[in-house]
Amino acid sequence: MKICLISNSFDLVKTGIGTYPYELIKNLPCNNNEYLLIHGQKNKEITKIINKKIGFEDIIITYPPIFLGKVIQKMLLIPQYLIKNNPDIIHDTYHFAPFIFLKKFKKIITVYDISPILYPKTHKYSRVIMHKYFFPIILKSSDKIISISENTKRDIMDHFKIPEDKIKVIPLASNKNFKKLDENDILKIKSKYNFEYPFILYVGTLEPRKNIPNLLKAFYSIKKQEITHKLVIAGGKGWKYQEIFKTIKKLNLQNDVIFTGYVPDEDLPGLYNAADLFVYPSLYEGFGLPPLEAMQCGTPVITSNTSSLPEVVGDAGIMINPYDVDELANKMYEVLTNEDLGNELSKQGIERAKLFSWKKCAEEHLKVYKEVYNMK
């Protein structure tokens, strides 16, 4: 099979689900298949990965340096390349695919979530419009849809009336670097970030869907109960993040909330290990990699009881209503003041994380490729 993987995730800062295409190509067995990786910019990490593999070719189709250059690249330039090279299967791993113009090909798309439809106020207007008018066409023109969770599968079926047998659920996983570290490694990362205090950790982009203002309010509540921890927020600024800083100022938490900005992959395991608690009160997630990464590191996890997050955490973490600040505060206080509970959550999290692997994820993708290839 000649399989074309389209992923503009390679051209973005690697966060959350942006990890998925990297791990997919790392773990896909060649099996005499030919893989073409299409994206818009040279990427040293991708070059390093494919240099170790047989049958993988990196294809750079650059973005025109004009208004809507990325749209032109995806909807016009990539289709021209595909028509010329005639792959057996096209798999777009970045949610939006140029499938409208490629009727003759067998096509697969990975869908992470449909939050722009369910929570339009937490997304840019342009993204909401794209999902409302173009996404249904892309889904219906796909031969197979890969969903990263059962929750996303249900959402696709409910909102777009896609038949169940057209959707294959393949959960994501956490990199093997996320693991329990020894004390020396933890001290190194604390020294690098100058963390000389116990802390609670959040990892993710600063944007409305992540529900950070409610996390701040819960943190303010437990600070009044003589909790000495700081709150470390690790992640880059997304959009509409001003409410976060307004909340900090209103609650006078300037000296207790630490922003690290974007944290590179090599530092994240150390941060998780150094934290006494990981809190992720997101309103909606297609999968939720940060809680899985935290569990794999043995860090106690509190997360939302919504969307796909219960699928990831199971009974190995504490689930809360993300809109209930009091419940979140009570559970945070309980974990931080009950050592036995924290230790038990740590053990359960490590065991739960073993259910997910990138090797298994890649093997399931290969099965989907074979299924679509054999479709009449």
N, C-alpha and C positions, 0 to 999 in steps of 0.2 A: 504493500500500500504506500502511496505517496500522500502524506498527511501534512496539511498546511496549518500551522498554529499561528493565529493572529493575536498579538497581545501588546497593546500600548501601555500595559502596566510596566513593561521594561523601561519605559521612558519617564516614569514618575518616581518620586521618592518612595522607597519600599516600606509600606505600612499595611498592617492588617491583611486583607485579602490580596494585596499586591504581592504577598509572599507566594501565593498559589501557583502562578505560572513558572516561577523559578524552581520550586520544588517539583512541579510536574515534569519539567524537562530533565531535571537531575535524576529522577527516578523512573522515567519511561524506558523500558528495555527496547533495544533497536529491533530485534527479531526480524531482521532483513527488511524492515520498513525504512522509508525515507521521510525525514521530518524537515520541513521548511519553517523557520521561525521568522515571522514578519513583524517588524515594528519600525519606529521612526528615527531612532538615534542609536549610535554605537554605544555599547554597554560592556565595560570590561568584565563584569561578573558573568554575563552571558557568554562572552568569548571564552572565558576560562572554563565554563561548564562544558560547552560543546567541543572544545579542543580535546577533552577526555573521552568523548563519545564517538561512535561510528554511526554514520547515516544522518547526522544533523548538520543543517546549513543555516547560517544566519543571513537573513535578507533585510537590508535597510532600505526602506522607501521613505525618504525624508519628507517632512512637512514643508509645504511651500511657505515662505516667510511673509505671508499676507493674512488679512482678516479671514477667519474661518479656515486657516491652513490645515488644521487637524481633521476637520470635516472633509475637506477636499481629498486629503491623503487617504482617509478611510473609505469614503464613498465613491471616489473616482479613480485614484491612482492604484490602490490595492486591487480593485476589480480588474483593471487592465492587466496587471501582472498575473493574476490568477487565470484569466482567460488564455493568456499566452502560454502558461506553464501547465495548465490542465491537471491539477491534483485530483486524487480520488476522493479526498475528504477535506473539507474546510472546518476547522474548529476555532471559533472566536472565543477567547477566554476572558474578554473584557466587557461582557454584558451587551454592548451595542455592536452589531455586525453589519457588513455591507451586503446583506443577503438579498435585498430588494432587487438588485441588478444581476444576481447570479443564480438564475433559476435552474440551470443545467447541472449544477454541482450538488453533491450530497453534503449536507450542512449540519453542524452541531454548534450550539451556543451554551455557554455556562452562565447561569443566572445566580447572582449572589442574594439579591433581595428585591422587593418592589416598594421600598420605603418612599420613593418619590410619589407613588400613587396613594399609599396609606397615610403618609405624613408629609404632605406637600409643603407645609409651612417650615419644615426643617431642611428644605432643599432650595437651591437656586431656581428661579422661575424657568430658565431655559431647560434645565434638567427635567422639571415637571412636565413641560410641554413635549419634550422628546419622548418621555415615557407614555404620555397620554395618546399621542398620535402615531408615533413610529414604532414603538416597542411591540404593540400587538401584531403589526405586520411582520416584524422580525421573528417573533415567536412562531407565528403560523407558517412562515416560510422555512423554518428549521425542520430537519428530519428527526432530530433528537435534541432534547433539552437536558442539560446536566444541572441539577439543583444541588446546592451545597448543604441543604438541610431539609428535613421533612416539612418544617414550617414553611419554607419558601415554596416547596412543591405545592402545598395546600393553597398558598396565596396565589400562585400562578393558575391553578385549576379554578379557584373561586372567582378571580377577577378577570381572567382572560378566556375562560371556558376551554382550556386546553385539556384533551383527554389524558387520563392518568398514565396510560401505557406509552405515552410520548415522552414522559419525564423519568429520568434516572437520578436517584439521590446518591451522591458520593460525598461523604463528609470530608472536611479538610483535616489537617493534622498540625502538630507542632514540631518544629525543628529539634533534632537530637541535642543541640547545644543547650536547650532549656532543660536543666536538671539540677539536682541538689549539688551545691558547691561546698568546698571546704572553707573553713574560717578565713584562711589567708586570702583566697579569691574574693570573698565578701569584703574583707577589709580594704583590699585594693580598689574596689569599685566605690566604696564609701569615701575613701581618700580622694579619688579622682573627682567625685562630685561634691566633696567637702560636706558630707553628711555625718555630723557628729552627734546625732540624736536619733531616737527611735522614730519610725515614720510609717504612715499608711500610704499605699501607692495606688495611683490610677494611671493607666497607659492607654492612650488613644488620641485621636485628633480632637482639637477644640472646635466643636460644632454643636448646634442645638440638639440633635438627636441623642447625643451622649449624656445629656441630663446632668451636666456638671454643677449648675447652680443648686440643684437639690442635694448633691453630694456635699457641697460647701455648707449648706444649711444644717445638714446632719452632723458634719464635722464641728461646726460652731456649737451645736447642742452638747456634744460629748466633751468639748473643751471646757465647758462650764462645769463638768463633773470631774474636773481635775485630771483629765487625760493629758499627758505631757507630749504626746506624739505631734509631729508635723504632718502635713498632707503634701505629698510630692505628686505633682501632675506632670507626667512625661508624655510629650506629644507636641507636634507642630500646630500652628494656628490654621484652622480651616476657614470657616466663614461664620458670620453672626456670632462671634465669640465675645462681643463687648459686654453682654449680660454677665459673663463670668467675672470680669474685673469689677463691674458695678457691684455685684454681690459681695465680693471680697472687701471692697471699700465700705459698703454699708454695714457689714458685720465686723469690721475692724480686724480682719485676718491677715493683713499685709505681712506680718512677721511670722505667720504660722503656715502659709501656703507657699510652696517652692515650685517654680516652673523651670523645668530643665530644657524645654524646647524639644525638638526631634532628637531621639536617642538612637544611635546606630545599633544594628543587630548584635554586634559583639558585646555591647554593654548591658543589653536588656536582661540576660540571665542573672547577672550580678545584682541588678536593681531588684528583681523579683525576690531573690534570695535574701537580700538585705532588709526587705520590708517585713513588718510584723503582720500585715494584713493587706490584701488586694481587694479593692472595691470597684465595681463596674456596673453602675445603675442605669445602663443604656435603655432607652425606650423601645428600641427595635434593632435587631441584628439578624443578618442573613445566616451567620454562623457564630461568630464571637471567638476569635483566636486568642485575645489577651487572657480571658479566664482559663483557657486550656494551657497556655504557656505558664501562667502562675501556678496552676495545679501541678504541672510537670516539674516545677521547681520546688514543690512542697510548701508553697505559700497558701495560707487559708484564704478562701475566696467567698466574698459576698457579691451576688449579682442579681439581676432582675428575674422575675418569674414570667417574663413575656417572650414572645417570638421563639427563636431557636435556642435561646440560652439554656433552658432546662434540658434540651437534648445533649448539650455539651457538658454541662456540669453534673447532671443527674442528682444523686443524693450525696455527692462528695463536697458540695458547697451549700451555703445558706442562700435561699431565695427570698427576695423581698418585692413588694409592690413599689416600682420606681417612683410613683407619685406620692407615696406615703413617707414623708421625711422623718416622722417620729419612729416608724418601724425600722427604717434604715439606721437611724441613730442608735436605737436600742440594740440592734444586732451588732453594730460596730463596737459598742461599749461592751457587750457580752463577750465577744471574741477576744478583745484586748485585755479583759480582766479575768478571763477564765483560761488558764494555761492548759488544762486538760482538754478543753474544747478545741483550742487552737492546734494542739498536737494531733488530735483525732482527725480534724479537717485536713491537716497536712498529709497524714498517712492515706486517707481516703482519696485525696486529690491525686497523689502519685499513682495509686492503683487505677483510678478512673482514666487517667491520661494514657495508660497503656492500651486502651481500646482503639486509639487513633494512631495511624501511621501514614506517612507519605508514600511508602512502598505499596501499601494496600490501596491507597488513593490512585496511584498511577496504574496499578494492575486493573482496577475497575474502569479506568479511562480506556485502556487498551481493549477491554471487552466491548465497550461501547463503539469504539472505532471498527472493530470486526463486525459487530451487529449492523452498523450503518453501511459498511462496505458491501455486505451481503444482501442488503435490501434491494428488492426489484423495483 
